[in-house]
Amino acid sequence: MSLWTQARRSARMNPSIIREILKVTEKPGILSMAGGLPSADTFPVEPMREACEIVLRTASREALQYAGSEGFGPLREWVAAKLASMGHRVGADQVLITTGSQQGLDLVGKIMIDAGAPVAVETPTYLGALQAFNPYEPIYTSLASDQDGPLPQALSALKHDAPGTRFAYLLPNFQNPTGRVMPAARRDALVAAAQSVGVPLVEDNPYGDLWFDEEPPAPIASRWPEGTIYLGSFSKVLAPGFRLGYVVAPSELYPKLLQAKQAADLHTPGFNQRVVYEVIRHGFLDQHVPAIRARYKAQRDAMATGLRQHLPEGSEWQEPKGGMFFWVRLPAGCDAMQLLPKAVEAGIAYVPGAAFYAHAPDPRTLRLSFVTLAPEDIADGVAVLGRVLREHLEVEAEVTP
């Protein structure tokens, strides 16, 4: 019998399948399309180095000391101005700098979810959000979704199917894992549905700047600011190692989020905040992000070509208009989880899609990331994946009477 009696919530904490797969991909010779990692080739090393020197030279005492839990004032003002340019007008006093947007999800769960409380999510949804919310013991409702995102009628049905739903968690821009983007009309309809049933929204937008041909519509939060919590991140446009994200909350929720942040880690590292602000404050992202987009678009195109050439008949996917992922549904007779060891043995890794569902996972789905490999490696990797699938289907055809 163990000496340590763990809290009930610990039983709902599960390892990330993505992190476990990343351990496998460290083996030599594996072409990994698994992790949702931005390309390290996009990290602005020299601007970061220069910014570190400036911060240490001009504000070393402040940067290395404890700091306010809300975050570095000028950085919060920058975030508010950025959102205003997107149509979402908020004050800097509504911006909370977090240790990555993943912490923002945890803080939202901490102040919004009681054990047994209903929470609505997309089908499928971001695995990291499920991990953040799970310890608070929600009861999930999976919103029926199509290629444009959750169906408004599914959100309207929450009034009867899941009364008291605390919030609906949405990723409108280049969703992880599907890559889909919600059109403006769908955003309008979802907000109208949420207002009609009194269900607040949590809008997560880590990929919104990574559009290839057309900028996505204005944030959902701009349509219903008093009913939406908005989360953003610097990880995909600068570097994830700085662990900088932010939550923008209605004024009535902000104090409780701040208290939850104080209890979690006192504050996000002040040095990191000052360095990032030094890098971006003169418009650096205006030149840097378009270069990322161009790079990722070429990689997207390489994967789209490879999928058309190599995946067996019956495979389905939608070409993303931004972001980092393809979402693939394999032909009947394929189970992405069961096939993963064969794929890794052949030299290719992906993420099985089942982990992204709160309910009724589809075993035929998988997620492919296209941003960490060169186009020629993407072509080789997709060819290997196609070969593994075809060999499996041939064996299945032989054993099926």
C-alpha positions as CSV (number, residue, x, y, z in Angstrom):
1,M,0.0,0.0,0.0
2,S,1.4,3.4,-1.0
3,L,2.3,6.0,1.6
4,W,1.1,8.7,-0.8
5,T,-2.6,9.2,-1.3
6,Q,-3.0,11.1,-4.5
7,A,-5.8,13.5,-5.3
8,R,-8.6,12.2,-7.4
9,R,-7.8,14.7,-10.1
10,S,-4.4,13.1,-10.6
11,A,-6.0,10.0,-12.2
12,R,-7.2,12.3,-15.0
13,M,-3.7,13.4,-15.8
14,N,-2.4,11.4,-18.7
15,P,0.9,11.6,-20.7
16,S,0.8,13.5,-24.0
17,I,0.9,11.0,-26.8
18,I,2.7,13.6,-28.9
19,R,5.5,14.0,-26.3
20,E,5.8,10.2,-26.1
21,I,6.0,10.0,-29.9
22,L,8.7,12.7,-29.9
23,K,10.9,10.5,-27.8
24,V,10.7,7.8,-30.6
25,T,11.5,10.4,-33.3
26,E,14.8,11.2,-31.6
27,K,16.2,7.9,-33.1
28,P,18.4,8.5,-36.1
29,G,16.8,8.2,-39.5
30,I,13.2,9.0,-38.4
31,L,11.4,11.6,-40.5
32,S,9.0,13.1,-38.0
33,M,5.8,14.7,-39.0
34,A,4.5,14.2,-35.5
35,G,5.3,17.2,-33.2
36,G,3.5,20.5,-33.6
37,L,6.9,22.3,-33.4
38,P,7.6,25.5,-35.3
39,S,10.6,25.3,-37.6
40,A,13.8,26.1,-35.7
41,D,15.1,27.7,-38.9
42,T,12.7,30.5,-38.3
43,F,14.0,31.4,-34.9
44,P,15.4,35.0,-34.9
45,V,18.6,34.2,-33.1
46,E,20.5,37.4,-33.8
47,P,17.7,39.8,-32.9
48,M,17.2,37.8,-29.7
49,R,20.9,38.0,-28.9
50,E,21.0,41.7,-29.5
51,A,17.8,42.2,-27.4
52,C,19.3,40.1,-24.5
53,E,22.3,42.4,-24.5
54,I,20.2,45.6,-24.5
55,V,18.0,44.3,-21.7
56,L,20.9,43.3,-19.5
57,R,22.7,46.6,-20.2
58,T,19.8,48.9,-19.6
59,A,17.4,47.1,-17.2
60,S,19.3,44.2,-15.6
61,R,18.1,44.8,-12.1
62,E,14.5,45.0,-13.1
63,A,14.7,42.1,-15.6
64,L,16.3,39.7,-13.1
65,Q,14.0,40.6,-10.2
66,Y,10.6,39.4,-9.3
67,A,7.9,41.2,-11.3
68,G,4.2,42.0,-11.4
69,S,1.9,39.0,-12.0
70,E,0.0,40.8,-14.7
71,G,3.1,41.0,-17.0
72,F,5.4,43.6,-18.3
73,G,3.4,46.8,-19.0
74,P,4.7,47.7,-22.4
75,L,4.3,44.1,-23.6
76,R,0.7,44.1,-22.5
77,E,0.1,47.4,-24.3
78,W,1.6,45.9,-27.4
79,V,-0.8,42.9,-27.2
80,A,-3.8,45.3,-26.8
81,A,-2.7,47.3,-29.8
82,K,-2.2,44.1,-31.9
83,L,-5.7,42.9,-31.1
84,A,-7.1,46.4,-31.9
85,S,-5.6,46.1,-35.4
86,M,-7.6,42.8,-35.7
87,G,-10.8,44.4,-34.7
88,H,-10.8,43.3,-31.0
89,R,-10.6,46.4,-28.9
90,V,-9.4,45.8,-25.3
91,G,-7.4,47.6,-22.7
92,A,-4.0,46.6,-21.6
93,D,-5.5,46.1,-18.2
94,Q,-7.4,43.1,-19.6
95,V,-4.2,41.4,-20.8
96,L,-2.5,38.8,-18.6
97,I,0.9,37.5,-19.8
98,T,1.2,33.8,-19.2
99,T,3.9,31.2,-19.3
100,G,2.9,30.0,-22.7
101,S,-0.7,29.9,-23.8
102,Q,-0.9,26.4,-22.4
103,Q,-0.8,28.0,-18.9
104,G,-3.7,30.2,-20.1
105,L,-5.8,27.1,-20.7
106,D,-4.9,25.8,-17.2
107,L,-5.9,29.1,-15.6
108,V,-9.2,29.1,-17.5
109,G,-9.9,25.6,-16.3
110,K,-8.9,26.4,-12.7
111,I,-11.4,29.3,-12.4
112,M,-14.2,28.0,-14.6
113,I,-14.6,24.2,-14.2
114,D,-16.0,22.4,-11.2
115,A,-16.1,18.6,-11.0
116,G,-18.9,17.4,-13.1
117,A,-19.4,20.7,-14.9
118,P,-20.2,20.6,-18.7
119,V,-17.6,21.9,-21.1
120,A,-18.1,21.9,-24.9
121,V,-15.3,21.2,-27.3
122,E,-14.9,20.8,-31.1
123,T,-14.8,17.5,-32.8
124,P,-11.9,16.9,-32.9
125,T,-10.1,19.4,-30.6
126,Y,-6.7,20.3,-29.3
127,L,-5.2,17.5,-27.2
128,G,-3.4,20.0,-25.0
129,A,-6.6,21.7,-24.0
130,L,-8.1,18.3,-22.9
131,Q,-5.0,17.7,-20.9
132,A,-5.3,21.2,-19.2
133,F,-9.0,20.8,-18.5
134,N,-9.1,17.1,-17.4
135,P,-7.8,17.5,-13.9
136,Y,-10.7,19.8,-13.1
137,E,-13.0,16.9,-13.9
138,P,-15.4,18.4,-16.5
139,I,-18.0,16.4,-18.4
140,Y,-17.3,17.0,-22.1
141,T,-19.8,17.7,-24.8
142,S,-18.4,17.1,-28.3
143,L,-19.9,19.7,-30.7
144,A,-20.7,18.2,-34.1
145,S,-18.4,19.8,-36.6
146,D,-17.8,20.1,-40.4
147,Q,-15.0,21.5,-42.5
148,D,-15.9,25.0,-41.3
149,G,-15.8,24.1,-37.6
150,P,-18.6,23.4,-35.0
151,L,-22.1,23.6,-36.2
152,P,-24.1,26.4,-34.6
153,Q,-27.1,24.1,-34.0
154,A,-24.8,21.9,-31.9
155,L,-24.0,24.9,-29.7
156,S,-27.6,25.9,-29.5
157,A,-28.5,22.4,-28.4
158,L,-26.4,22.8,-25.2
159,K,-29.3,24.5,-23.5
160,H,-31.1,21.1,-23.4
161,D,-28.3,18.6,-23.8
162,A,-25.8,20.1,-21.4
163,P,-27.4,22.8,-19.2
164,G,-25.0,24.8,-17.3
165,T,-22.2,24.5,-19.8
166,R,-19.3,26.6,-18.4
167,F,-17.9,27.5,-21.8
168,A,-17.3,26.3,-25.4
169,Y,-13.6,26.0,-26.4
170,L,-13.0,27.0,-30.0
171,L,-9.9,27.2,-32.3
172,P,-11.2,29.3,-35.3
173,N,-7.9,29.7,-37.1
174,F,-6.0,26.7,-38.7
175,Q,-7.2,24.5,-36.0
176,N,-5.0,22.0,-34.3
177,P,-5.4,19.2,-35.4
178,T,-7.6,19.7,-38.6
179,G,-6.1,22.8,-40.0
180,R,-9.5,24.2,-40.7
181,V,-10.5,27.9,-40.5
182,M,-13.9,29.2,-39.6
183,P,-15.4,31.5,-42.2
184,A,-16.8,34.8,-41.0
185,A,-20.4,33.7,-41.4
186,R,-19.7,30.6,-39.2
187,R,-18.2,32.8,-36.5
188,D,-21.2,35.1,-36.6
189,A,-23.5,32.1,-36.3
190,L,-21.6,30.6,-33.4
191,V,-21.6,33.8,-31.5
192,A,-25.3,34.2,-32.0
193,A,-25.9,30.7,-30.9
194,A,-23.7,31.1,-27.8
195,Q,-25.5,34.3,-26.9
196,S,-28.9,32.7,-27.3
197,V,-28.1,29.9,-24.8
198,G,-25.8,32.0,-22.5
199,V,-22.7,29.9,-23.0
200,P,-19.4,31.8,-22.9
201,L,-16.6,31.1,-25.4
202,V,-12.9,30.5,-25.0
203,E,-11.1,31.4,-28.2
204,D,-7.6,29.9,-28.7
205,N,-5.6,31.5,-31.5
206,P,-1.9,30.3,-31.6
207,Y,-1.8,30.0,-35.4
208,G,-3.8,33.0,-36.7
209,D,-0.7,34.8,-38.0
210,L,0.4,31.8,-40.1
211,W,-2.0,32.3,-43.1
212,F,-0.8,31.7,-46.6
213,D,-3.1,33.3,-49.1
214,E,-5.8,35.2,-47.1
215,E,-5.9,36.6,-43.6
216,P,-8.5,34.9,-41.5
217,P,-11.6,36.8,-40.4
218,A,-11.7,39.0,-37.3
219,P,-11.5,37.1,-33.9
220,I,-14.7,35.7,-32.4
221,A,-13.8,37.8,-29.3
222,S,-14.3,41.0,-31.4
223,R,-17.9,39.9,-32.0
224,W,-18.7,39.2,-28.3
225,P,-15.9,40.7,-26.1
226,E,-17.9,40.5,-22.9
227,G,-18.6,36.8,-23.5
228,T,-15.2,35.5,-24.8
229,I,-11.8,34.8,-23.3
230,Y,-9.1,35.1,-25.9
231,L,-5.7,33.3,-25.8
232,G,-2.7,34.1,-27.9
233,S,1.0,33.0,-28.1
234,F,4.4,34.2,-29.2
235,S,5.6,30.6,-29.7
236,K,4.7,30.2,-33.3
237,V,6.0,33.6,-34.5
238,L,9.1,33.9,-32.5
239,A,10.3,31.0,-30.4
240,P,8.5,28.5,-28.1
241,G,11.5,28.3,-25.7
242,F,10.6,31.8,-24.3
243,R,7.2,30.3,-23.1
244,L,5.3,33.5,-23.6
245,G,1.5,33.6,-24.2
246,Y,-1.4,35.8,-23.0
247,V,-5.0,35.7,-21.9
248,V,-7.4,38.5,-22.7
249,A,-10.4,38.4,-20.4
250,P,-13.5,40.4,-19.7
251,S,-13.0,42.7,-16.7
252,E,-15.2,40.6,-14.4
253,L,-13.0,37.5,-14.9
254,Y,-9.6,39.1,-14.9
255,P,-9.0,39.4,-11.1
256,K,-9.7,35.7,-10.6
257,L,-7.4,34.7,-13.5
258,L,-4.7,36.9,-12.0
259,Q,-5.1,35.3,-8.6
260,A,-4.8,31.8,-10.2
261,K,-1.7,33.0,-12.0
262,Q,-0.2,34.3,-8.8
263,A,-0.8,30.9,-7.1
264,A,0.7,29.0,-10.0
265,D,4.0,30.8,-10.6
266,L,3.9,34.4,-9.3
267,H,4.7,35.7,-12.7
268,T,6.0,34.9,-16.1
269,P,9.8,35.4,-16.3
270,G,10.4,39.2,-16.6
271,F,13.6,38.8,-18.5
272,N,11.9,36.8,-21.2
273,Q,9.1,39.4,-21.5
274,R,11.5,42.3,-21.8
275,V,13.6,40.5,-24.4
276,V,10.6,39.7,-26.6
277,Y,9.3,43.2,-26.3
278,E,12.7,44.6,-27.3
279,V,12.6,42.4,-30.4
280,I,9.1,43.3,-31.5
281,R,8.5,46.8,-30.4
282,H,9.8,48.5,-33.6
283,G,7.8,46.3,-36.0
284,F,10.1,43.3,-36.4
285,L,7.2,40.9,-36.8
286,D,6.0,42.8,-39.9
287,Q,9.0,41.5,-41.8
288,H,9.6,38.2,-39.9
289,V,6.2,36.6,-40.0
290,P,5.7,36.9,-43.8
291,A,9.0,35.0,-44.2
292,I,7.6,32.3,-42.0
293,R,4.5,32.2,-44.1
294,A,6.4,31.8,-47.3
295,R,8.5,29.0,-45.9
296,Y,5.5,27.1,-44.5
297,K,3.4,27.6,-47.7
298,A,6.2,25.9,-49.7
299,Q,6.2,23.0,-47.2
300,R,2.4,22.8,-47.3
301,D,2.5,22.5,-51.1
302,A,5.1,19.8,-50.9
303,M,3.0,17.7,-48.5
304,A,-0.2,18.3,-50.6
305,T,1.7,17.0,-53.7
306,G,3.0,14.0,-51.8
307,L,-0.4,13.1,-50.4
308,R,-2.0,13.2,-53.9
309,Q,0.8,11.1,-55.3
310,H,1.2,8.4,-52.6
311,L,-1.8,8.0,-50.3
312,P,-4.0,5.0,-51.3
313,E,-7.5,5.4,-52.7
314,G,-10.0,6.1,-50.0
315,S,-7.8,8.5,-48.1
316,E,-9.3,11.9,-47.3
317,W,-7.8,15.3,-46.4
318,Q,-8.4,19.0,-46.7
319,E,-5.5,21.3,-47.8
320,P,-5.0,23.8,-45.0
321,K,-4.9,27.5,-45.9
322,G,-2.5,28.2,-43.0
323,G,-1.1,26.8,-39.8
324,M,1.1,23.7,-39.5
325,F,-1.0,20.6,-40.0
326,F,-2.8,18.2,-42.4
327,W,-5.6,16.1,-41.0
328,V,-5.9,12.8,-42.9
329,R,-8.6,10.1,-42.7
330,L,-7.3,6.8,-43.9
331,P,-9.2,4.2,-46.0
332,A,-11.5,1.6,-44.3
333,G,-9.4,-1.1,-42.7
334,C,-6.7,1.3,-41.4
335,D,-6.2,2.1,-37.7
336,A,-3.6,4.9,-37.3
337,M,-2.6,3.9,-33.8
338,Q,-2.0,0.3,-34.7
339,L,-0.1,1.3,-37.8
340,L,2.2,3.7,-36.1
341,P,4.9,1.1,-35.0
342,K,5.1,-0.1,-38.6
343,A,5.4,3.5,-39.8
344,V,8.2,4.2,-37.3
345,E,10.0,1.0,-38.3
346,A,9.9,2.2,-41.9
347,G,11.3,5.6,-40.9
348,I,8.2,7.9,-40.6
349,A,6.3,9.2,-37.5
350,Y,2.9,10.9,-37.2
351,V,0.3,11.5,-34.5
352,P,-2.7,9.1,-34.4
353,G,-5.9,11.2,-34.4
354,A,-7.8,9.3,-31.7
355,A,-6.1,11.4,-28.9
356,F,-7.8,14.6,-30.2
357,Y,-11.3,13.4,-29.5
358,A,-13.2,14.0,-26.2
359,H,-15.6,11.2,-27.2
360,A,-15.9,8.5,-29.9
361,P,-12.4,8.8,-31.5
362,D,-12.1,8.0,-35.2
363,P,-9.3,5.4,-35.4
364,R,-8.7,6.1,-39.1
365,T,-7.5,9.7,-38.5
366,L,-4.0,11.0,-38.1
367,R,-2.2,14.4,-38.0
368,L,0.8,15.4,-40.1
369,S,3.0,18.4,-39.4
370,F,4.7,19.9,-42.5
371,V,6.8,22.7,-41.0
372,T,9.9,20.9,-39.5
373,L,11.0,19.1,-42.6
374,A,12.5,20.3,-45.9
375,P,10.2,19.9,-48.9
376,E,12.3,17.0,-50.3
377,D,12.2,15.2,-46.9
378,I,8.4,15.8,-46.8
379,A,8.2,14.1,-50.2
380,D,10.2,11.1,-49.0
381,G,8.3,10.8,-45.8
382,V,4.9,10.9,-47.4
383,A,6.1,8.3,-49.9
384,V,7.1,6.0,-47.0
385,L,3.8,6.5,-45.3
386,G,1.9,5.7,-48.5
387,R,4.0,2.5,-48.9
388,V,3.2,1.4,-45.3
389,L,-0.5,2.0,-45.9
390,R,-0.6,0.2,-49.2
391,E,1.2,-2.8,-47.8
392,H,-1.2,-3.0,-44.9
393,L,-4.2,-2.8,-47.2
394,E,-2.8,-5.5,-49.4
395,V,-2.4,-7.8,-46.4
396,E,-5.9,-6.9,-45.2
397,A,-7.3,-7.8,-48.7
398,E,-5.6,-11.2,-48.6
399,V,-6.9,-12.2,-45.2
400,T,-10.5,-10.8,-45.8
401,P,-12.7,-13.6,-47.3
